[in-house]
Amino acid sequence: MKVIYNLCRGFTLIWAVLLLSHTAGFAQDRNITGRVTSKGEASALPGVNVSIKGTTRGVVTDASGEYRIAVPANAVLVYSFIGFKAQEVTVGNQSAINVSLTEDISTLNEVVVTGYSAQSKRDITGAVAVVNTKELLAIPATDVAQQLQGRVAGVTVTNDATPGGSATVRIRGFGTIGNNDPLYIIDGVPTQNLGTINQNDIETIQVLKDASASSIYGSRAANGVVIITTKKGKAGVSQITFGAYYGSQQWAKKGEVLNSEELGR
């Protein structure tokens, strides 16, 4: 009985030592808090993956871009988000870590909206042109169609030169004796009029120039398709922007006309 008692006592001591060492291992973990924002705009980034390098432990930032994670000593945190460059930060003695992620421009430029989905530009076999919206705003015009003039190869834009008139856009030339206007898609909604959209609200513009667009939109795409995606709200501090331009007209040389007396003679 004495031998059995000694064995049980030995196992109890071993279990106590293992439990204390396991508890001490967790006691070394420290809580790290912080906020993840977009570099330049300083707007919060929700849904950013914050993980401990070399492990499967991690958390996701909330709607305000804030996070909280328990890390061991000498840990390295990895911040990753779609469309942004991943960033690694050594914790060290820090208890609060705020990170600003930089946009991965090379990745964003390769994504093109085609129909009801977005594809990588290298996977597209059809003729697709992407228009730089910043260059459009540099042209003073009352219509988006007028701003497309000279911006896309193979697209012809002519102005009817009437007050308040719209421009004529031809992507695939003159295919019929009737209407040869392209199909405009604004946030997934087909339309034939671009006069109702503000140029400052446009995020991206893609032009589908070949016949493959008919597989998505049918016969309406026979004259080409212009896909417009408008800007969406972003989390963070509100920003107000203002842009304006003006013009004036005057006589270069006023013609001489008859007055009423001279006209009556």
PALOVEX-889692 format. One record per atom (N, C-alpha, C, CB): residue in three letters; x, y, z. Coordinates in steps of 0.1 Angstrom, whole numbers, padded with zeros to 4 digits, always signed. Atoms other than C-alpha are relative to their C-alpha. Glycine has a CB too. Layout:
// residues N
ALAXYZ/...
END
This chain:
// residues 265
MET+0008-0012+0000/MET+0000+0000+0000/MET+0009+0013+0000/MET-0009+0000+0012/LYS-0009-0011-0001/LYS+0029+0023+0008/LYS+0006+0003-0014/LYS+0011-0002+0010/VAL-0006-0002+0014/VAL+0044+0017-0027/VAL-0011+0007-0009/VAL+0004-0013-0006/ILE+0011-0005+0008/ILE+0010+0025-0043/ILE-0002+0015+0003/ILE-0013-0007+0001/TYR+0002-0014-0005/TYR+0007+0057-0022/TYR+0011+0009-0006/TYR+0000+0001+0015/ASN-0012-0008+0006/ASN+0042+0069-0033/ASN-0002+0002-0015/ASN+0013-0007+0004/LEU+0002-0001+0014/LEU+0034+0062-0069/LEU-0011+0011-0003/LEU-0004-0013-0007/CYS+0011-0010+0002/CYS+0001+0082-0067/CYS+0005+0014+0003/CYS-0012-0004+0008/ARG-0005-0013-0004/ARG+0019+0110-0050/ARG+0010+0006-0010/ARG+0007+0000+0014/GLY-0009-0004+0011/GLY+0046+0111-0077/GLY-0007+0004-0012/GLY+0009-0012-0004/PHE+0008-0004+0012/PHE+0020+0112-0105/PHE-0007+0014+0003/PHE-0010-0011-0003/THR+0007-0012-0003/THR+0002+0140-0087/THR+0010+0012-0001/THR-0005+0000+0015/LEU-0009-0011+0002/LEU+0034+0161-0085/LEU+0004+0003-0014/LEU+0013-0004+0008/ILE-0003-0002+0014/ILE+0042+0155-0121/ILE-0011+0008-0007/ILE+0003-0014-0007/TRP+0012-0007+0007/TRP+0007+0166-0132/TRP+0000+0014+0005/TRP-0013-0007+0004/ALA+0000-0014-0005/ALA+0010+0197-0110/ALA+0010+0008-0007/ALA+0002+0001+0015/VAL-0011-0008+0007/VAL+0043+0207-0126/VAL-0004+0003-0014/VAL+0013-0009+0000/LEU+0004-0003+0014/LEU+0029+0202-0161/LEU-0010+0010-0001/LEU-0005-0013-0006/LEU+0011-0010+0000/LEU-0002+0222-0153/LEU+0006+0014+0002/LEU-0010-0003+0010/LEU-0006-0014-0003/LEU+0019+0251-0139/LEU+0008+0005-0012/LEU+0009-0001+0012/SER-0008-0004+0012/SER+0042+0251-0169/SER-0009+0004-0012/SER+0010-0011-0005/HIS+0010-0003+0011/HIS+0012+0251-0193/HIS-0006+0013+0003/HIS-0011-0011-0001/THR+0006-0012-0004/THR-0004+0279-0173/THR+0010+0012-0002/THR-0005+0000+0014/ALA-0010-0011+0002/ALA+0029+0299-0174/ALA+0002+0003-0014/ALA+0013-0005+0006/GLY-0002-0003+0014/GLY+0031+0295-0211/GLY-0011+0009-0005/GLY-0001-0013-0008/PHE+0010-0009+0004/PHE-0003+0311-0215/PHE+0001+0014+0007/PHE-0014-0005+0004/ALA-0002-0013-0007/ALA+0006+0338-0190/ALA+0010+0009-0007/ALA+0005-0002+0014/GLN-0010-0008+0007/GLN+0034+0350-0213/GLN-0007+0007-0012/GLN+0011-0009-0006/ASP+0007-0007+0011/ASP+0008+0360-0240/ASP-0005+0014+0005/ASP-0012-0009-0004/ARG+0004-0014-0003/ARG+0001+0397-0241/ARG-0011+0004-0011/ARG+0012+0010-0001/ASN+0011-0005+0009/ASN-0030+0415-0256/ASN+0005+0012-0007/ASN-0012+0003+0008/ILE-0004-0011+0008/ILE-0022+0437-0285/ILE-0012+0006-0007/ILE+0011-0005-0011/THR+0011-0007+0006/THR-0047+0463-0297/THR+0005+0010-0011/THR-0009+0007+0010/GLY-0004-0009+0010/GLY-0046+0486-0327/GLY-0011+0003-0010/GLY+0012-0004-0007/ARG+0010-0003+0011/ARG-0063+0500-0358/ARG+0007+0000-0013/ARG-0006+0015+0003/VAL-0005+0001+0014/VAL-0057+0494-0395/VAL-0007+0009-0009/VAL-0001-0015-0005/THR+0005-0010+0009/THR-0062+0522-0420/THR+0006-0001-0014/THR+0001+0014+0006/SER-0006-0001+0013/SER-0056+0529-0456/SER+0010+0011-0001/SER-0011+0001-0011/LYS-0011-0010+0001/LYS-0024+0548-0463/LYS-0005+0011-0010/LYS+0013-0006-0004/GLY+0004-0011+0008/GLY-0031+0583-0477/GLY-0014+0005+0004/GLY+0001-0004-0014/GLU+0013-0005-0003/GLU-0068+0584-0471/GLU-0003-0001+0015/GLU-0010-0009-0007/ALA+0001+0001-0014/ALA-0065+0574-0434/ALA-0014-0005+0004/ALA+0002+0013+0007/SER+0014+0006-0003/SER-0099+0555-0436/SER+0002-0014+0005/SER-0008+0001-0013/ALA-0001+0013-0006/ALA-0105+0524-0416/ALA-0002-0011-0010/ALA-0011-0001+0012/LEU+0001+0012+0009/LEU-0102+0490-0432/LEU-0006-0011+0008/LEU+0014-0004-0006/PRO+0006+0012-0007/PRO-0127+0464-0419/PRO+0003-0012-0007/PRO-0015+0002+0001/GLY-0002+0012+0006/GLY-0121+0428-0425/GLY+0015-0004-0003/GLY-0007-0001-0013/VAL-0015+0003+0002/VAL-0082+0429-0425/VAL+0004-0012+0009/VAL+0008+0013+0003/ASN-0005+0012-0007/ASN-0066+0396-0415/ASN+0013+0004+0008/ASN+0003-0012-0009/VAL-0012-0002-0009/VAL-0042+0400-0385/VAL+0003-0013+0006/VAL-0003+0011+0011/SER-0004+0013-0005/SER-0023+0368-0378/SER+0014+0000+0005/SER-0002-0010-0012/ILE-0013+0002-0006/ILE+0007+0356-0359/ILE+0008-0008-0010/ILE+0000-0007+0014/LYS-0008+0006+0010/LYS+0035+0347-0384/LYS+0004-0014+0004/LYS+0012+0008-0004/GLY-0004+0013-0002/GLY+0042+0310-0386/GLY-0011-0009+0008/GLY+0012+0000+0008/THR+0011+0007-0007/THR+0009+0300-0368/THR-0013+0002-0008/THR-0001+0005+0015/THR+0014-0002+0006/THR-0028+0297-0377/THR-0009+0009+0009/THR-0006-0014-0001/ARG+0008-0009-0009/ARG-0039+0321-0349/ARG-0001+0014-0007/ARG+0007+0001+0013/GLY+0002-0014+0005/GLY-0054+0354-0360/GLY-0014+0005+0002/GLY+0003-0001-0015/VAL+0013-0006-0002/VAL-0083+0378-0359/VAL-0002+0009-0012/VAL+0000+0009+0013/VAL+0005-0008+0011/VAL-0102+0401-0383/VAL-0004+0014+0006/VAL-0011-0006-0008/THR+0004-0013-0005/THR-0106+0439-0378/THR-0015+0002-0002/THR+0008+0011-0008/ASP+0014-0003+0000/ASP-0141+0452-0371/ASP-0003+0011-0009/ASP-0005+0003+0014/ALA+0004-0011+0010/ALA-0161+0479-0389/ALA+0008+0013+0002/ALA-0015+0003+0002/SER-0008-0012-0002/SER-0139+0506-0373/SER+0015-0002-0003/SER-0002+0005+0014/GLY-0014+0004+0003/GLY-0107+0488-0384/GLY+0008-0003+0012/GLY+0007+0012-0007/GLU-0007+0003-0012/GLU-0098+0480-0348/GLU+0001-0016+0002/GLU-0007+0006+0012/TYR-0002+0014-0002/TYR-0085+0446-0336/TYR+0006-0002+0014/TYR+0009-0007-0010/ARG-0006+0004-0013/ARG-0074+0428-0304/ARG+0004-0015-0001/ARG-0010+0002+0012/ILE-0005+0014+0001/ILE-0052+0397-0303/ILE+0011-0003+0011/ILE+0007-0002-0014/ALA-0009+0004-0010/ALA-0032+0378-0277/ALA+0012-0007-0007/ALA-0006-0010+0010/VAL-0012+0005+0007/VAL+0004+0371-0289/VAL+0011-0004+0011/VAL+0006+0011-0009/PRO-0011+0003-0009/PRO+0034+0354-0273/PRO+0012+0010-0001/PRO+0005-0015-0003/ALA-0012-0009+0001/ALA+0068+0370-0267/ALA+0007-0001-0013/ALA+0009-0003+0012/ASN-0008-0001+0013/ASN+0088+0381-0298/ASN-0008-0005-0012/ASN+0013-0009+0002/ALA+0009+0004+0011/ALA+0058+0375-0321/ALA+0001+0010-0011/ALA-0014-0002+0005/VAL+0001-0008+0012/VAL+0055+0389-0356/VAL-0014+0000-0005/VAL+0011-0004-0011/LEU+0013-0001+0006/LEU+0021+0401-0368/LEU+0000+0003-0015/LEU-0008+0011+0008/VAL+0001-0002+0014/VAL+0011+0399-0404/VAL-0014+0006-0003/VAL+0002-0014-0008/TYR+0012-0007+0004/TYR-0015+0423-0418/TYR-0002-0002-0015/TYR+0000+0015+0004/SER+0003+0003+0014/SER-0031+0412-0451/SER-0014+0003-0003/SER+0003-0015-0004/PHE+0014-0004+0004/PHE-0061+0425-0471/PHE+0000+0000-0015/PHE-0004+0014+0006/ILE+0000+0001+0014/ILE-0072+0420-0507/ILE+0001+0014-0006/ILE-0014-0006-0005/GLY-0002-0013+0006/GLY-0060+0449-0529/GLY+0011+0008+0007/GLY-0013+0008-0001/PHE-0011-0008-0007/PHE-0033+0460-0504/PHE+0012-0009+0002/PHE-0006+0005+0014/LYS-0013+0007-0002/LYS+0003+0450-0498/LYS+0000-0005+0014/LYS+0012+0009-0004/ALA-0001+0005-0014/ALA+0008+0427-0468/ALA+0012+0007+0007/ALA+0003-0016-0001/GLN-0010-0006-0008/GLN+0028+0441-0440/GLN+0003-0008+0013/GLN-0005+0015+0004/GLU-0004+0007-0012/GLU+0047+0425-0411/GLU+0006+0010+0010/GLU+0011-0011-0003/VAL-0004-0008-0011/VAL+0053+0441-0377/VAL+0005-0008+0012/VAL-0011+0010+0004/THR-0005+0007-0012/THR+0075+0428-0348/THR-0006+0007+0012/THR+0015+0000+0000/VAL+0007-0006-0011/VAL+0056+0432-0316/VAL+0010+0006+0010/VAL-0008-0011+0007/GLY-0009-0005-0010/GLY+0085+0436-0292/GLY-0006+0003+0013/GLY+0007+0012-0006/ASN+0006-0005-0012/ASN+0075+0457-0262/ASN-0012+0008-0002/ASN+0010+0008+0008/GLN+0012-0008+0003/GLN+0046+0473-0279/GLN-0013-0006+0005/GLN-0001+0003-0015/SER+0013+0005-0004/SER+0011+0470-0266/SER-0012+0005-0009/SER-0003+0004+0014/ALA+0009-0005+0009/ALA-0007+0491-0292/ALA+0007+0002-0014/ALA-0007+0013+0005/ILE-0006-0001+0013/ILE+0001+0488-0329/ILE-0010+0005-0011/ILE+0006-0014-0005/ASN+0009-0006+0011/ASN-0016+0510-0356/ASN+0008-0002-0013/ASN-0004+0015+0003/VAL-0007+0003+0013/VAL-0008+0500-0392/VAL-0008+0007-0011/VAL+0000-0015-0003/SER+0006-0005+0012/SER-0015+0518-0425/SER+0005-0008-0012/SER+0004+0015-0002/LEU-0003+0009+0011/LEU-0017+0495-0455/LEU+0001+0008-0013/LEU-0010-0011-0001/THR-0001-0007+0013/THR-0006+0506-0490/THR-0007-0008-0011/THR+0015+0002-0004/GLU+0008+0007+0011/GLU-0028+0498-0521/GLU+0010-0006-0009/GLU-0009+0010-0007/ASP-0008+0007+0010/ASP-0014+0473-0545/ASP-0005+0004-0013/ASP+0000-0016+0002/ILE+0005-0006+0012/ILE-0019+0493-0576/ILE+0001-0010-0012/ILE+0008+0013-0004/SER-0002+0010+0012/SER-0005+0466-0600/SER-0011-0010+0000/SER+0014-0006+0001/THR+0010+0010-0001/THR-0031+0442-0587/THR-0013+0006-0004/THR-0001-0006+0014/LEU+0013-0006+0003/LEU-0060+0466-0590/LEU-0002+0003-0014/LEU-0002+0013+0008/ASN+0001-0003+0015/ASN-0052+0476-0626/ASN-0003-0013-0008/ASN+0012+0006-0004/GLU+0002+0012+0008/GLU-0055+0439-0637/GLU-0014-0005+0001/GLU+0010-0010+0005/VAL+0013+0004-0002/VAL-0091+0436-0625/VAL-0009+0008-0009/VAL-0005+0001+0014/VAL+0009-0007+0009/VAL-0117+0445-0652/VAL-0014-0006+0002/VAL+0005-0002-0015/VAL+0014+0003-0001/VAL-0155+0445-0649/VAL-0005-0004-0014/VAL-0009+0011+0006/THR+0006+0005+0012/THR-0171+0424-0677/THR-0013-0006+0003/THR+0010-0010-0008/GLY+0013+0006-0002/GLY-0208+0419-0675/GLY-0004+0000+0015/GLY-0001-0014-0006/TYR+0005+0002-0014/TYR-0220+0405-0642/TYR+0012-0004+0010/TYR-0011-0010+0001/SER-0011+0005-0009/SER-0185+0397-0628/SER+0013+0008-0003/SER+0003-0015-0002/ALA-0013-0007+0002/ALA-0149+0410-0625/ALA+0010-0011-0003/ALA+0004+0008+0012/GLN-0010+0010+0005/GLN-0120+0391-0643/GLN+0013+0007+0001/GLN-0004-0005-0014/SER-0014-0005+0002/SER-0083+0394-0644/SER+0002+0004-0014/SER+0010-0011+0005/LYS-0002-0005+0013/LYS-0072+0414-0674/LYS+0007-0010-0009/LYS+0007+0013+0000/ARG-0008+0009+0008/ARG-0048+0387-0686/ARG-0008-0012-0004/ARG+0012-0005+0008/ASP+0009+0012+0003/ASP-0077+0361-0687/ASP-0010+0004-0011/ASP-0006-0005+0012/ILE+0010-0004+0009/ILE-0098+0382-0711/ILE+0005-0001-0014/ILE-0004+0015+0003/THR-0004+0002+0014/THR-0096+0372-0748/THR-0007+0010-0009/THR-0004-0014-0004/GLY+0007-0010+0009/GLY-0120+0399-0761/GLY+0007+0014+0001/GLY-0014+0002+0004/ALA-0006-0014+0000/ALA-0112+0436-0768/ALA-0007+0008+0010/ALA-0002+0006-0014/VAL+0005-0008-0011/VAL-0117+0455-0736/VAL+0009+0011+0003/VAL-0001-0009+0013/ALA-0008-0012-0003/ALA-0105+0490-0729/ALA-0005+0006+0013/ALA-0002+0011-0011/VAL+0002-0006-0013/VAL-0102+0506-0695/VAL+0003+0015-0001/VAL+0008-0007+0012/VAL-0002-0014+0001/VAL-0106+0544-0692/VAL+0004+0006+0013/VAL-0013+0007-0005/ASN-0004-0007-0012/ASN-0088+0565-0667/ASN-0010+0011+0004/ASN+0015+0005-0001/THR+0010-0010-0003/THR-0115+0585-0649/THR+0006+0013+0004/THR-0009-0006+0011/LYS-0007-0013-0004/LYS-0090+0611-0636/LYS+0002+0008-0013/LYS+0013-0003+0007/GLU-0003-0007+0012/GLU-0082+0620-0672/GLU-0013+0006-0006/GLU+0006-0009-0010/LEU+0012-0005+0005/LEU-0119+0624-0680/LEU-0004+0013+0007/LEU-0011-0010+0003/LEU+0004-0012-0007/LEU-0124+0650-0653/LEU+0009+0012-0004/LEU+0002-0002+0015/ALA-0008-0011+0005/ALA-0096+0671-0669/ALA-0006+0007-0011/ALA+0014-0005-0003/ILE+0006-0005+0012/ILE-0119+0678-0698/ILE-0013+0007+0004/ILE-0002-0010-0011/PRO+0012-0007-0004/PRO-0146+0705-0692/PRO-0011-0004-0010/PRO+0001+0015+0000/ALA+0010+0005+0009/ALA-0177+0688-0707/ALA-0013-0002+0009/ALA+0003-0012-0008/THR+0013+0002-0007/THR-0214+0685-0697/THR-0005-0015-0001/THR-0011+0009-0006/ASP+0004+0014+0002/ASP-0216+0648-0708/ASP+0012-0009+0000/ASP-0008-0001-0014/VAL-0011+0010-0001/VAL-0196+0617-0701/VAL+0004-0004-0014/VAL-0005-0012+0008/ALA-0003+0005+0014/ALA-0198+0607-0738/ALA+0010+0010-0007/ALA-0013-0001-0008/GLN-0010-0010+0006/GLN-0180+0640-0748/GLN+0014-0002+0006/GLN-0005+0014+0003/GLN-0013+0002-0006/GLN-0152+0632-0723/GLN+0007-0012-0005/GLN-0002+0000+0015/LEU-0006+0012+0006/LEU-0146+0598-0740/LEU+0007+0003-0013/LEU-0011-0010-0002/GLN-0006-0002+0013/GLN-0135+0615-0772/GLN+0015+0000+0001/GLN-0004+0014-0005/GLY-0015+0001+0001/GLY-0099+0605-0780/GLY+0006-0008+0012/GLY+0006+0013+0000/ARG-0005+0008-0011/ARG-0096+0583-0749/ARG+0001-0015-0002/ARG-0008+0003+0012/VAL+0001+0014+0003/VAL-0103+0549-0763/VAL+0003-0003-0015/VAL-0013-0006+0005/ALA-0003+0003+0014/ALA-0087+0534-0794/ALA-0012-0008-0006/ALA+0013-0008-0001/GLY+0011+0007+0007/GLY-0114+0523-0819/GLY-0014+0006+0003/GLY+0001-0014+0003/VAL+0012-0006-0003/VAL-0141+0544-0804/VAL-0001+0014-0005/VAL-0002+0000+0016/THR+0002-0013+0007/THR-0154+0574-0824/THR-0011+0008+0008/THR-0003-0001-0015/VAL+0010-0009-0007/VAL-0171+0603-0805/VAL+0000+0013-0008/VAL+0005+0002+0014/THR+0003-0013+0007/THR-0186+0633-0824/THR-0010+0008+0007/THR-0004-0003-0015/ASN+0009-0009-0006/ASN-0204+0663-0810/ASN-0010+0005-0010/ASN+0007+0011+0008/ASP+0009-0006+0010/ASP-0236+0675-0827/ASP+0000+0015+0000/ASP-0014-0006+0004/ALA-0002-0015+0000/ALA-0226+0711-0818/ALA-0013+0008+0002/ALA+0006+0004-0013/THR+0012-0007-0004/THR-0261+0720-0806/THR+0000+0003+0015/THR-0013-0008-0004/PRO+0001-0003-0014/PRO-0268+0738-0773/PRO-0006-0011+0008/PRO-0007+0014+0002/GLY+0006+0011-0008/GLY-0273+0711-0747/GLY-0001-0013-0006/GLY-0013+0004+0005/GLY+0000+0013+0007/GLY-0268+0684-0772/GLY+0010-0010+0005/GLY+0002+0002-0015/SER-0009+0010-0005/SER-0252+0651-0765/SER+0009-0005-0011/SER-0008-0012+0005/ALA-0010+0005+0010/ALA-0223+0634-0783/ALA-0005-0013-0005/ALA+0014-0002+0007/THR+0003+0012+0007/THR-0226+0605-0807/THR+0012-0009+0001/THR-0003+0002-0015/VAL-0010+0010-0003/VAL-0206+0574-0797/VAL-0001-0012-0010/VAL+0000-0005+0015/ARG+0000+0011+0009/ARG-0197+0547-0822/ARG+0012-0009+0003/ARG+0001+0004-0015/ILE-0010+0009-0004/ILE-0178+0516-0811/ILE+0003-0010-0011/ILE-0004-0007+0013/ARG-0002+0010+0011/ARG-0184+0491-0839/ARG-0004+0006-0013/ARG-0008-0012+0004/GLY+0004-0006+0013/GLY-0191+0516-0867/GLY-0015+0000-0001/GLY+0006-0008-0011/PHE+0014-0001+0004/PHE-0224+0517-0885/PHE-0005-0014-0004/PHE-0003+0010-0011/GLY+0004+0014+0003/GLY-0239+0482-0883/GLY-0014-0001-0006/GLY+0001-0008+0012/THR+0013+0000+0005/THR-0275+0491-0891/THR-0004+0013-0005/THR-0010-0005+0011/ILE+0005-0013+0005/ILE-0296+0518-0908/ILE-0008+0007+0011/ILE-0008-0002-0012/GLY+0008-0006-0011/GLY-0313+0525-0874/GLY+0009+0005+0010/GLY-0009-0011+0006/ASN-0008-0005-0011/ASN-0298+0531-0840/ASN+0013-0008+0001/ASN-0008-0001+0013/ASN-0013+0006-0001/ASN-0261+0525-0838/ASN+0007+0003+0014/ASN+0009+0004-0011/ASP-0006-0004-0013/ASP-0256+0537-0802/ASP+0004-0012+0008/ASP-0010+0009+0008/PRO-0004+0011-0008/PRO-0238+0514-0778/PRO-0009-0001+0012/PRO+0015+0001+0005/LEU+0008+0002-0012/LEU-0254+0499-0747/LEU+0008+0005+0012/LEU-0004-0015+0001/TYR-0006-0005-0012/TYR-0246+0517-0715/TYR-0005-0008+0013/TYR-0002+0015+0002/ILE+0004+0007-0012/ILE-0246+0497-0682/ILE+0006+0008+0012/ILE+0006-0015+0000/ILE-0004-0008-0012/ILE-0245+0518-0650/ILE-0004-0008+0012/ILE-0007+0014+0000/ASP+0002+0008-0012/ASP-0241+0497-0619/ASP-0009-0012-0003/ASP-0005+0008+0012/GLY+0008+0012+0004/GLY-0257+0467-0637/GLY-0013+0003-0006/GLY-0002-0008+0012/VAL+0013-0004+0006/VAL-0287+0487-0650/VAL+0002+0005-0014/VAL-0007+0011+0009/PRO-0001-0005+0014/PRO-0290+0491-0688/PRO-0007+0013-0002/PRO-0006-0011-0010/THR+0006-0013+0003/THR-0297+0526-0701/THR+0006+0004-0013/THR+0004+0010+0011/GLN-0004-0006+0013/GLN-0294+0546-0733/GLN+0004+0015+0001/GLN-0011-0002-0010/ASN-0003-0014-0002/ASN-0288+0580-0717/ASN+0010+0002+0010/ASN-0013+0007+0004/LEU-0011-0004-0010/LEU-0256+0593-0700/LEU-0002+0013+0005/LEU+0013-0002-0007/GLY+0001-0013-0004/GLY-0269+0627-0694/GLY-0005+0001+0015/GLY-0010+0008-0008/THR+0005-0001-0013/THR-0283+0618-0660/THR+0011-0004+0011/THR-0012-0010+0002/ILE-0010+0004-0009/ILE-0250+0607-0644/ILE+0010+0011+0001/ILE+0007-0013-0004/ASN-0010-0010-0003/ASN-0225+0630-0627/ASN+0014-0006-0003/ASN-0001+0006+0014/GLN-0013+0005+0003/GLN-0190+0626-0640/GLN+0009-0003+0012/GLN+0008+0009-0009/ASN-0007+0001-0012/ASN-0176+0630-0605/ASN-0004-0013+0008/ASN-0001+0012+0009/ASP+0005+0012-0007/ASP-0196+0599-0593/ASP+0005-0013-0006/ASP-0015+0000+0000/ILE-0005+0012+0008/ILE-0178+0575-0618/ILE+0012-0005+0007/ILE+0002+0004-0014/GLU-0011+0006-0005/GLU-0154+0551-0603/GLU+0009-0007-0011/GLU-0004-0011+0010/THR-0008+0006+0011/THR-0144+0530-0634/THR-0009+0000-0012/THR+0004-0015+0004/ILE+0007+0001+0013/ILE-0153+0528-0671/ILE+0007-0011-0008/ILE-0001+0014-0007/GLN-0005+0010+0009/GLN-0148+0497-0693/GLN-0008+0000-0013/GLN+0000-0014+0007/VAL+0007+0001+0013/VAL-0156+0495-0730/VAL+0002-0014-0006/VAL+0006+0012-0009/LEU+0000+0013+0007/LEU-0164+0461-0745/LEU-0002+0002-0015/LEU-0010-0010+0006/LYS+0001-0004+0014/LYS-0157+0465-0782/LYS-0003-0011-0009/LYS+0013+0006-0004/ASP+0002+0011+0010/ASP-0160+0430-0797/ASP-0013-0007+0002/ASP+0012-0010+0001/ALA+0013+0007+0000/ALA-0189+0407-0804/ALA-0002-0009+0012/ALA-0002-0008-0013/SER+0002+0010-0011/SER-0183+0385-0773/SER-0009+0006+0011/SER+0014-0003+0006/ALA+0009-0006-0010/ALA-0203+0410-0752/ALA-0014-0004-0003/ALA+0001+0016-0001/SER+0013+0005+0003/SER-0234+0396-0770/SER-0004-0012+0008/SER-0002-0002-0014/SER+0003+0012-0008/SER-0231+0364-0749/SER-0005+0004+0014/SER+0013-0008+0001/ILE+0004-0004-0013/ILE-0238+0385-0718/ILE-0013+0008-0001/ILE+0011+0008+0007/TYR+0012-0009+0000/TYR-0263+0412-0729/TYR-0009-0002-0013/TYR+0006+0014-0001/GLY+0008+0003+0011/GLY-0277+0397-0761/GLY+0002+0009-0012/GLY-0014+0000+0004/SER-0001-0008+0012/SER-0285+0416-0793/SER+0002+0015+0003/SER-0012-0002-0008/ARG-0002-0014-0004/ARG-0284+0449-0774/ARG+0015+0004+0000/ARG-0006+0003+0013/ALA-0015-0003+0000/ALA-0246+0446-0773/ALA+0006+0000-0014/ALA+0007-0010+0009/ALA-0005+0000+0014/ALA-0243+0445-0811/ALA+0009+0012-0003/ALA-0011-0002-0010/ASN-0007-0013+0003/ASN-0230+0481-0811/ASN+0010+0003+0010/ASN-0010+0011-0001/GLY-0010-0002-0010/GLY-0206+0476-0782/GLY-0007+0004+0014/GLY+0009+0011-0004/VAL+0006-0002-0014/VAL-0211+0481-0744/VAL+0010+0009+0008/VAL-0002-0014+0007/VAL-0007-0009-0009/VAL-0199+0508-0720/VAL-0005-0003+0014/VAL-0001+0015-0004/ILE+0003+0004-0014/ILE-0198+0496-0684/ILE+0005+0011+0009/ILE+0005-0014+0004/ILE-0004-0010-0010/ILE-0198+0523-0657/ILE-0003-0004+0014/ILE-0008+0013-0004/THR+0001+0003-0014/THR-0193+0517-0620/THR+0001+0012+0008/THR+0010-0011+0005/THR-0001-0012-0008/THR-0201+0545-0596/THR+0007-0002+0013/THR-0015+0005+0002/LYS-0007+0001-0013/LYS-0184+0553-0564/LYS-0009-0004+0011/LYS+0006+0014+0004/LYS+0007+0005-0012/LYS-0195+0537-0531/LYS+0005+0007+0012/LYS+0001-0016+0001/GLY-0004-0005-0012/GLY-0194+0549-0496/GLY+0011-0008+0007/GLY-0012+0002+0010/LYS-0011+0007-0007/LYS-0163+0540-0475/LYS+0000+0004+0015/LYS+0014+0004-0006/ALA+0000-0002-0014/ALA-0159+0537-0438/ALA+0012+0010+0004/ALA+0002-0013+0008/GLY-0011-0009-0004/GLY-0139+0564-0421/GLY-0006+0015+0002/GLY+0011+0000-0009/VAL+0003-0014-0001/VAL-0139+0602-0418/VAL-0007+0005-0013/VAL+0012+0009+0004/SER+0007-0005+0011/SER-0163+0620-0441/SER+0008+0011-0007/SER-0014+0006+0003/GLN-0008-0010+0008/GLN-0147+0641-0469/GLN-0009+0007-0010/GLN+0012-0007-0008/ILE+0007-0007+0009/ILE-0162+0668-0490/ILE+0009+0006-0010/ILE-0008+0012+0007/THR-0008-0005+0011/THR-0148+0677-0524/THR-0009+0009-0009/THR+0007-0011-0008/PHE+0008-0010+0008/PHE-0158+0706-0547/PHE+0009+0002-0013/PHE-0003+0013+0007/GLY-0007-0002+0013/GLY-0149+0710-0584/GLY-0009+0008-0009/GLY+0004-0013-0006/ALA+0008-0008+0009/ALA-0161+0736-0609/ALA+0009+0006-0011/ALA-0006+0012+0008/TYR-0006-0006+0011/TYR-0152+0752-0642/TYR-0010+0010-0006/TYR+0006-0010-0010/TYR+0009-0010+0006/TYR-0166+0782-0661/TYR+0006+0004-0014/TYR-0002+0012+0009/GLY-0004-0004+0013/GLY-0164+0796-0696/GLY-0007+0013-0004/GLY-0002-0011-0011/SER+0007-0012+0005/SER-0173+0828-0714/SER+0001+0001-0015/SER+0006+0013+0007/GLN+0000-0002+0015/GLN-0181+0838-0750/GLN-0002+0015-0002/GLN-0011-0008-0006/GLN+0001-0014+0004/GLN-0178+0872-0767/GLN+0002+0001-0015/GLN+0010+0009+0007/TRP-0001-0002+0014/TRP-0180+0886-0802/TRP+0015+0002-0004/TRP-0008+0012-0004/ALA-0013-0003+0006/ALA-0148+0883-0822/ALA+0000+0012-0009/ALA+0006-0013-0007/LYS+0003-0011+0009/LYS-0162+0907-0848/LYS-0015+0001-0002/LYS+0009+0000-0013/LYS+0014-0001+0002/LYS-0197+0919-0847/LYS-0004+0005-0014/LYS-0006+0010+0011/GLY+0004-0003+0014/GLY-0214+0920-0881/GLY-0009+0013+0000/GLY-0007-0011-0006/GLU+0008-0012+0001/GLU-0230+0952-0893/GLU-0013-0004-0006/GLU+0007+0011-0009/VAL+0014+0003+0005/VAL-0268+0949-0898/VAL-0008+0013-0001/VAL-0007-0009+0010/LEU+0008-0012+0003/LEU-0295+0973-0909/LEU-0009+0002+0012/LEU-0009-0002-0012/ASN+0010-0003-0011/ASN-0316+0991-0883/ASN-0014+0000-0006/ASN+0003+0013+0007/SER+0014+0000+0005/SER-0354+0995-0886/SER-0002+0010-0011/SER-0010+0002+0011/GLU+0002-0010+0010/GLU-0352+1027-0906/GLU+0006-0003-0013/GLU+0006+0014+0005/GLU-0007+0004+0012/GLU-0327+1014-0931/GLU-0007-0012-0006/GLU+0015-0003+0003/LEU+0007+0012+0005/LEU-0346+0982-0934/LEU-0013+0004-0007/LEU-0003-0010+0011/GLY+0013-0004+0006/GLY-0378+1001-0942/GLY+0001+0007-0014/GLY-0008+0009+0009/ARG-0002-0007+0013/ARG-0363+1020-0972/ARG+0000-0010-0011/ARG+0013+0008+0000/
END
